[in-house]
Amino acid sequence: MNPQAAYDLCCKYHGKRVRITDNRGNVHVGRITNVDNRNVWLMPDRTGYGIGFWGFGAAPGFGYGIALGAITGIVLASIFI
């Protein structure tokens, strides 16, 4: 998936629960909280501790970022989970 297509889908699904697959095969599930020209910010479903998850780090309250260029697939999570 090219970065522009990933950006468009992320904007379309902003605020919704999604399942994102990256180019390393990792699957990320959570709610899209923000999208910029480089990253999509995802608040994970699971509870846990980590920089950026609950208001710490460079993007407080946004969750964690995934580079748009690393995304290979985006689907609404409610379809599969």
C-alpha positions as a printed NumPy array, in Angstrom:
array([[  0.   ,   0.   ,   0.   ],
       [  1.45 ,   3.378,  -0.919],
       [  1.661,   6.105,   1.764],
       [ -1.029,   8.282,   0.123],
       [ -3.534,   5.4  ,   0.065],
       [ -2.679,   4.587,   3.697],
       [ -3.16 ,   8.258,   4.645],
       [ -6.545,   8.41 ,   2.897],
       [ -7.772,   5.232,   4.625],
       [ -6.532,   6.403,   8.006],
       [ -8.376,   9.703,   7.575],
       [-11.512,   7.815,   6.539],
       [-11.301,   5.547,   9.608],
       [-10.242,   8.277,  12.095],
       [-11.805,   7.549,  15.505],
       [-12.68 ,   3.978,  14.536],
       [-11.189,   0.708,  15.731],
       [ -8.904,  -0.734,  13.049],
       [ -6.483,  -3.541,  12.395],
       [ -3.25 ,  -2.395,  10.725],
       [ -0.619,  -4.722,   9.287],
       [  2.875,  -3.343,   8.787],
       [  5.641,  -4.414,   6.419],
       [  7.256,  -6.543,   9.15 ],
       [  4.101,  -8.627,   9.577],
       [  3.123,  -7.048,  12.904],
       [ -0.594,  -6.565,  13.499],
       [ -1.724,  -3.487,  15.446],
       [ -5.289,  -3.22 ,  16.768],
       [ -6.726,  -0.075,  18.283],
       [ -8.538,   3.199,  17.687],
       [ -7.053,   5.81 ,  15.333],
       [ -6.558,   8.974,  17.388],
       [ -4.589,  11.136,  14.948],
       [ -3.194,  11.137,  11.42 ],
       [ -0.464,  13.376,  10.067],
       [  1.564,  13.349,   6.85 ],
       [  4.02 ,  10.747,   8.24 ],
       [  2.248,   8.662,  10.892],
       [ -1.034,   7.285,  12.058],
       [ -1.484,   7.332,  15.84 ],
       [ -3.166,   4.287,  17.349],
       [ -4.497,   3.896,  20.897],
       [ -4.124,   0.159,  21.559],
       [ -7.002,  -1.919,  22.893],
       [ -4.979,  -3.749,  25.472],
       [ -3.987,  -2.117,  28.709],
       [ -0.311,  -1.765,  29.373],
       [  2.485,   0.606,  30.1  ],
       [  4.771,   2.243,  27.638],
       [  5.949,   5.604,  26.506],
       [  3.226,   7.363,  24.556],
       [  0.328,   5.056,  25.483],
       [ -1.355,   7.007,  28.259],
       [ -0.128,  10.549,  27.839],
       [  3.653,  10.282,  28.072],
       [  6.275,  10.895,  25.441],
       [  6.288,  12.934,  22.257],
       [  2.572,  12.58 ,  21.478],
       [  0.649,  12.724,  24.748],
       [ -2.693,  10.977,  24.63 ],
       [ -2.367,   9.849,  21.02 ],
       [ -1.117,   6.303,  21.612],
       [  1.786,   5.214,  19.441],
       [  2.731,   6.094,  15.886],
       [  3.024,   3.828,  12.878],
       [  4.768,   5.207,   9.797],
       [  2.413,   5.497,   6.825],
       [  5.12 ,   4.046,   4.564],
       [  5.288,   0.875,   6.69 ],
       [  1.586,   0.06 ,   6.422],
       [  0.65 ,  -2.822,   4.146],
       [ -3.013,  -3.122,   5.098],
       [ -5.803,  -1.402,   7.034],
       [ -9.227,  -2.841,   7.81 ],
       [-11.956,  -2.02 ,  10.282],
       [-11.285,  -4.229,  13.304],
       [-14.948,  -4.949,  14.04 ],
       [-15.091,  -7.077,  10.882],
       [-12.456,  -9.53 ,  12.153],
       [-12.391,  -9.17 ,  15.925]])
